[in-house]
Amino acid sequence: METKNYRIYLDDVRTPLPNPTTHNVPEWTVVRSYDEFVEKVTEIGLENIELISLDHDLGDSAMQEWHTNVYHNFKLDYGNITEKTGMDCTKWLVEQWMNGAPICPVMVHSANAIGSANMMGYINNYRHINRMEQNCSRWVVPHSANW
């Protein structure tokens, strides 16, 4: 059975732009919510995913928390967020790894610096405990200007 390498991009509003210089690199599979993320990763299988890129804020209350507290006060209160975030996706992903699923590279493209740090820390802590390189970091993915 032939496997296909997928790249998963989690973001509720932005869409990554195609890279015209990388003809052999698969395009992104875009998912917009926690539920879509879990469904798509489960459908594809972690063994077929070459990269995941995560956003933190996945809805109106998360964006309100970013505008109200994170951006101005450098605080993130998950109690103010009603929908699941990229952090919930991160926890689900690590749980899959803990249950024996293949580990794939993860990067974070979120503009929310505190949420990004939480997700990177969670993934890198898992990797550290399991004596793997702590390589989850923030990066920039060129995207549509939907936000």
C-alpha positions as CSV (number, residue, x, y, z in Angstrom):
1,M,0.0,0.0,0.0
2,E,1.4,3.4,-1.0
3,T,1.5,6.0,1.7
4,K,1.1,9.7,0.9
5,N,2.8,12.4,3.0
6,Y,0.4,15.0,4.2
7,R,0.9,18.4,5.8
8,I,-1.8,19.6,8.1
9,Y,-2.5,23.3,8.7
10,L,-4.8,24.1,11.6
11,D,-6.2,27.7,11.4
12,D,-9.7,29.0,11.7
13,V,-9.3,31.9,9.2
14,R,-6.0,31.9,7.4
15,T,-5.2,29.7,4.4
16,P,-1.5,29.0,3.5
17,L,-0.4,30.2,0.1
18,P,1.1,27.6,-2.3
19,N,4.8,27.8,-2.7
20,P,5.7,27.9,-6.4
21,T,9.3,26.9,-5.8
22,T,8.5,23.5,-4.2
23,H,7.0,21.5,-6.9
24,N,7.4,18.1,-5.1
25,V,6.2,19.2,-1.7
26,P,2.6,18.4,-1.0
27,E,0.2,21.2,-0.5
28,W,-1.4,21.8,2.9
29,T,-4.5,20.1,4.1
30,V,-6.4,22.9,5.9
31,V,-8.5,22.2,9.0
32,R,-10.5,24.9,10.8
33,S,-11.3,23.5,14.2
34,Y,-10.4,21.0,16.9
35,D,-13.0,18.6,15.6
36,E,-11.8,18.8,12.0
37,F,-8.2,18.4,13.2
38,V,-9.0,15.2,15.1
39,E,-11.1,13.8,12.3
40,K,-8.6,14.5,9.5
41,V,-5.5,13.3,11.5
42,T,-7.5,10.1,12.4
43,E,-8.5,9.6,8.8
44,I,-5.1,10.1,7.3
45,G,-3.1,8.4,10.1
46,L,-0.1,10.0,11.8
47,E,2.2,7.6,9.9
48,N,1.2,9.5,6.7
49,I,1.7,13.1,8.1
50,E,5.1,14.7,7.4
51,L,4.3,18.0,9.2
52,I,1.6,19.7,11.3
53,S,1.4,23.5,11.7
54,L,-0.8,24.8,14.5
55,D,-2.6,28.0,15.3
56,H,-3.8,28.6,18.8
57,D,-6.9,30.8,18.6
58,L,-9.7,29.0,16.9
59,G,-12.8,31.1,17.3
60,D,-14.4,34.3,18.4
61,S,-13.9,33.9,22.2
62,A,-10.2,33.0,21.7
63,M,-9.7,36.0,19.5
64,Q,-11.5,38.2,22.1
65,E,-9.1,36.8,24.8
66,W,-6.1,37.6,22.5
67,H,-7.3,41.2,21.9
68,T,-8.4,41.8,25.5
69,N,-5.7,40.1,27.6
70,V,-2.9,38.5,25.6
71,Y,-2.0,41.5,23.4
72,H,-2.3,44.2,26.0
73,N,-1.7,42.5,29.4
74,F,0.4,39.5,28.4
75,K,-2.0,37.1,30.1
76,L,-4.0,34.2,28.7
77,D,-7.0,32.9,30.7
78,Y,-8.4,29.7,29.1
79,G,-11.5,30.2,31.3
80,N,-12.5,33.1,28.9
81,I,-12.4,30.8,25.9
82,T,-15.4,28.8,25.0
83,E,-14.3,26.8,22.0
84,K,-11.4,24.4,21.8
85,T,-8.0,25.9,20.9
86,G,-4.8,24.7,19.3
87,M,-3.7,23.8,22.8
88,D,-6.5,21.2,22.9
89,C,-5.3,19.9,19.6
90,T,-1.7,19.7,21.0
91,K,-2.9,17.8,24.1
92,W,-4.9,15.3,21.9
93,L,-1.8,14.9,19.6
94,V,0.5,14.1,22.5
95,E,-2.0,11.7,23.9
96,Q,-2.0,9.8,20.6
97,W,1.8,9.6,20.8
98,M,1.6,8.4,24.4
99,N,-0.6,5.6,23.2
100,G,2.0,4.5,20.6
101,A,1.0,6.5,17.5
102,P,3.9,7.6,15.3
103,I,5.4,11.0,16.2
104,C,5.5,13.6,13.4
105,P,7.1,17.0,13.3
106,V,5.0,19.9,14.6
107,M,5.5,23.7,14.2
108,V,3.4,26.6,15.5
109,H,2.4,29.5,13.3
110,S,0.0,31.3,15.8
111,A,0.3,35.0,16.3
112,N,-0.6,34.4,20.0
113,A,2.8,34.4,21.6
114,I,1.6,33.0,25.0
115,G,-0.6,30.3,23.3
116,S,2.3,29.4,21.0
117,A,4.7,29.1,24.0
118,N,2.1,26.8,25.7
119,M,1.8,24.5,22.7
120,M,5.5,24.4,22.0
121,G,6.3,23.8,25.7
122,Y,3.8,20.9,25.8
123,I,5.2,19.2,22.7
124,N,8.8,19.9,23.6
125,N,8.3,18.6,27.1
126,Y,7.0,15.3,25.7
127,R,9.9,15.1,23.4
128,H,12.4,15.9,26.2
129,I,11.0,13.2,28.5
130,N,11.3,10.7,25.6
131,R,14.9,11.8,24.8
132,M,14.1,13.3,21.5
133,E,15.2,16.7,20.1
134,Q,13.0,19.5,21.3
135,N,12.3,20.9,17.8
136,C,8.8,22.3,18.0
137,S,9.2,26.1,17.3
138,R,7.4,29.1,15.9
139,W,7.6,29.8,12.2
140,V,5.9,31.9,9.6
141,V,3.8,30.3,6.9
142,P,2.8,32.7,4.1
143,H,-1.0,32.9,4.1
144,S,-4.0,34.7,2.8
145,A,-4.9,37.9,4.6
146,N,-8.2,36.7,5.9
147,W,-7.8,38.2,9.4
